[in-house]
Amino acid sequence: MTELDKGLTKKGSGNFFRVIGLPDEKPLFSNEILDFWNPAGGLPGYENGYDVGLCRIKKPFTYFNRMERHKSSCEILIPINDDMFVPLAPPGEMPEPDRVKIVPVKMGELIVLDAGTWHFAAGPLGRKGLDYFVLLRRGTPEHDLEMRDLEVSIRLRL
């Protein structure tokens, strides 16, 4: 019988796997709604690989007034501890508030945002906070991030 090895941690997991969890260091981005760490870990692949980021929604939000996009790369969002919703708008020069959709993503699912898709942070569908993984092509926050303020605030009705 193989026993649980309690000595394996995200920092000492050997050279054939990595465990990625919430990091101990200060977030790359933080505000009253969320904390975001990038990278929390890395994955080999597409060109120079992918970064695995983590986002923690600290409190539910009922509106937003800005959106972001990555013009030349996709983004993958994976809920960790609750079902979530993701505000999305189609690609274009500016996000159009009347075209914003609120898309549910259940635990056990993931959502792939195509290049150019406007989005805002995911939010929890339940009453507790939300943690979710964010997979981005390496260097996306520095080289492929565009944020735009909206002309009007988008109010959420869930």
HELIX and SHEET records of a PDB file:
HELIX    1   1 PRO A   97  ARG A   99  5                                   3    
HELIX    2   2 THR A  140  HIS A  143  1                                   4    
SHEET    1   A 6 PHE A  29  SER A  30  0                                        
SHEET    2   A 6 LEU A  34  LEU A  43 -1                                        
SHEET    3   A 6 TYR A  50  ILE A  57 -1                                        
SHEET    4   A 6 LEU A 130  ARG A 137 -1                                        
SHEET    5   A 6 GLU A  75  PRO A  79 -1                                        
SHEET    6   A 6 ILE A 111  LEU A 113 -1                                        
SHEET    1   B 2 TYR A  63  ARG A  69  0                                        
SHEET    2   B 2 GLU A 146  ARG A 155 -1                                        
SHEET    1   C 3 LYS A 101  VAL A 105  0                                        
SHEET    2   C 3 MET A  84  ALA A  89 -1                                        
SHEET    3   C 3 TRP A 118  HIS A 119 -1                                        
SHEET    1   D 3 LYS A 101  VAL A 105  0                                        
SHEET    2   D 3 MET A  84  ALA A  89 -1                                        
SHEET    3   D 3 GLY A 123  PRO A 124 -1                                        
END                                                                             
